[in-house]
Each structure stands twice: as C-alpha cells, then as structure tokens.
Amino acid sequence: MAMPTPLPSPAALQPPPAAHPGGAAPPARVRWIPIRSLADRHRPRILAHLLSLAPEDRYLRFGHAACDAQIARYVDAIDFLRDEVFGVFNRRLELIALAHLALMDTSPEAEFGVSVLPHARGRGYGARLFEHAVLHARNRGIDTMVIHALSENTPMLRIARRAGATIEREGTDAQARLRLPPDDVASHMSQLLGDSVAEFDYRFKAQARRVDGLLDAIAEVRTLIGSEHGRAASD
C-alpha cells in the first residue's frame, strides 16, 4: 500500500505580523498561530465548540448564560455570505478557538466576538483572532470594530484596550470601539498569505491524522496476526 506523500512543515511559511491599527505595540507572541476561515459546512463544529463552553464561559461570550437551544439558534443564524468566522484547530483538528466578525447592515462597522476552550487559554489565541479579524475587516472596507462585553470580561477588554480601542462602561456592560485604518496593498497581501498558510497547515494536520490512523491500523493487524500465531503454536 502506498503511503501518503508527507507535506513539509508549514512553519517556514509563516506570514509577517500585520500592522497594529491602534498605534499601540501589540502583545508579545511566542509563535505564529494558523487561523482558518470557516464556512457553512463548519456549522456542526462551531456548534460543538460553543456547546462545550461551561455556563460561566457562555455568560461572558454572549452576555447571558445561553442555553443549548439559544446557542443552536445563534449558530443557525450566522450568515456566512455577509459575516466572517475564524477558527484555530489543534493537531487533532479540534476547534479550540473561534471568532465571529458580524458586519452591520446599516453602517461600515463590524462586531467581534470570541471564545477559547479552557485547555487552550493563555496562549494568545484571543488576541491573534482579534488581529486577524481587524485585518479582514479593513480589507472589506470596515472602519470601526465594535465589541460588546460584560465589564467583568477582563481578557476581552484588555485585548481591545491594547489595540487602542476606546472603552465605555455602563453598569455591568462595556462597549469597546476601535477605529481602523483603510486597507492597502500590504493588508491584502498579509491576508492572502495568512489564509493560504493556514489552509496549508490544516491540510498538513489532516494528512498527519490519516497517516497516524494508517499506522494504528497496521499495528492492530500485526498484533492480531501475532496473537493468532501464538494460539496456533500453543495448539
């Protein structure tokens, strides 16, 4: 049986960091993070990701402790022709971080929301997804990013503040607004390269899983043959 041709590691294809829109220095990052654009076919994975959030995480993400039915309606209502949804996958192709960039119908603004699974937090995924959404928003002519968050959602507000957003608080609610520079050749090239490398990274992980599955199957067959030989010898 012919083995699948292995793909080279995508590490060497990492795109350069995008310019920071707010003028403030971006937070330090240990490594590049591949972010993949999601489509309608990914609704089941998006739903599974959001349903796996604990009640307190749902409260911070949606502003209330959304039940399963409410989350399902939210996922069903995502307009992939208008909005953009981004995801970070681990080596097992589990969707561990998710961002939704929802474009406004009546103004050149977009609202940003993000969630990261508990075991994947502390690695900068939220900040990178925000930067990625900013880049895509600029390239679509959006001039303002808006974040509605609870005042207690410190990580999200910290990300917005570091980007240069202005934050207004009213009781338990907060709204961050970030003015974006217009798109340019560099922003479009950065998006093109980043999207291409992220897709390559996903294919690399998918092929690695297929190879692992094949090797596991071969090992299982060898174990079975060995046990059959052992029984035959004892007979």
N, C-alpha and C positions, 0 to 999 in steps of 0.2 A: 504494500500500500504506500503510495507516495505521500510523503509528509508535506504539509502546507509550507510554502516558502515564507520564512520569517521576515517580518518588516523590521527595518532599522529603528532604533530608539528615536522618539521624537524630540529628545532633549536638545539636540543641536539645532532644531528648527524654531526655537523659542523666539517670539516676536519681541521687539524692543518695547519698553513701557510707554504707554500713551502719556501725552502731556496732561498735567493736572489742571482742571478747569478753574479751580478757585484760587489759584496762585499759591496756596499753602503747600508745603512739602508733603508728599504722600508718605503714608506709614511704611516703615521698612518691611520688606518681604523676603522670606528665605529663598523662595523659588517661584518660578512661573507656574500658574495654575491653568490647565486647559479648561475652557468654558465652551460648552456646545449649545448651539441654538436648537430649541425643541420645536416640534411641530404637532399637528393634530394627532398623529399616531402615538404620541407620547402621553396622551391623557391618562391612561392607566398607571403609568409610572409616576406622573405628577400627583395623581390621587393617592397612590400608595405612600408616597413621600409625606404628603400633608396629613394623611390619616395616622401616620406613625408618630406625629408630634404629641407630646403629653399635653394635658389640659392647660398648664401654665404657659407652655410654648404657643399653643393656639391662641391664648389670650393676648400674648404680645404680638403675634403675627397679624391677627385680624381685629384686635381691639376688643374682642369679647371671646368667651370660651366657646368657640364654634363647635357644634355637634357634627357627627359624621354626615348627616344629611345636608347640613349647610355647606360643608366643605365640598361635598359632591356637586351641589348646585353651582358653587363657585367655579369648580374645575370645568363643568359642562358649559359655563357661560364665557370662558376665555375665547376671545376672538383672535385666532392666530393670523388672520389676514390683516388685522389692524395692530394688535399688540405684538410684543416680543417676549419670549420666555426663554430663560437660560438655565443651564444645569451643569453641575460638576459631578462626574461619575468617578467612583473609586475603581480599583483593579478588578473587583467582582461585578462591575457595571451596575452598582447600586447608586441611585440618585441621592447623593448625600447633601447637596446644597442646591437651592432653587431660587430664582429671582423672576419676578413678573414686572415688566415695563408696560404699563397701561397708558395708551395715548388718549388724550382728551379729544372729544369731538368738536368742541367749540373754541379751543384755544391751542396755541403751539406749546402745550405743556404735557408732561407725562408723569404719572405717579409710579413710584418704585416701592416694591415690597419684596422681602427676602426671608428665607428660613434655612437653617442649617441643622442637621441632625446632631443630637448631643455628643456622640462619639467623634464627630468631625469638627467640633468647635475649637477655637483657639489657634487656628491655622491661617487666618486671614481670608477665608472664603467669602465672608460677607463684604469685606472691603473690596476684594477683587471683583465680585459680582457687581458692586456699585460702580466701580470704574468702568467695567465692561458695558454696563447699561448706559452710562454717560456717553461713552464713545458712540454707541449705536444711536442714541437719542440725537446727538449732534449731527450725525450723518443723515438723519431723517428730518432735519430742519426744526427740531425741538429747541426752544430757547430757555426753558425752565424745567428743572426736575423738582418734583414735589414729594415729600414723604410725610404721611400721616402716621403718627406713632403715639403710644402712651408715654407720658412723661417719665415713667419708670423704665422704659426700654432704653437703658443707658447705652448698650452696644450700638444700636442703630443710630441714635442721636450723636454718638461720638464719631461714627463714620461720616455722617453728614457735616458735622462741625469741622472735622479735619479737611474736608473737601472745600470748605469755605462757605457753606450754606448759612443763611440766617435762620434762627430758630425762634419761634413764637410759642409761648405756653399759655394755655387757658385751662385752669383746673388740672384735671388728670390727663388732658390731651396736649399734644405738641405738634406743630407743623414746621417742617424744615423746607426751605426753598433755596435752590441753587441755580443761579444764572449760568447758562452755558455759552461758551464762545461758538461762533459759527463753524461749520465744517470746513475742511480744507483738504488738499491732496494728501497730506500726512495722515489725517484722521481716517480717510477712506483706505489708504494703504495699510494702516495699522489694523483696521477691522478685517480687511481681506486676508491678511497674513494670519492674524489671530484665529479667525474662523477656520481657515484651511488647516492650520496646525492642530487645532482642537479636534477637527474631524479625523485627521490622520491619527491622533492619539487614541481616539475612540476605536478606530479600526485596529490599531495595534493591540489594545486591550482585548478586543473581541477575538482576535486571532489567537492571542495568548491563552484565552479561556478554552478555545477549541482545541489547541494543542494539549493543554492540561487534561481536558476531557478524554482525548485520544490516548494519552499516556496512562491515565487511570484505567481506561478500558483494557489496554494491553496488560497492565499489571494484574487486573482482575482475572483475565483469561489465563495468564501464567499461573496465578495462584490456584485456579480451578484445575488446570492441567496437572499441576504438581500434586494436588490432593487426590486426583483420580489415579495418578501413577502410584501414589503411596498406598491407596486402597488395593490396587491391583497387585502390588508387591506383597502386601500382607495376606492376600488371598492365596 
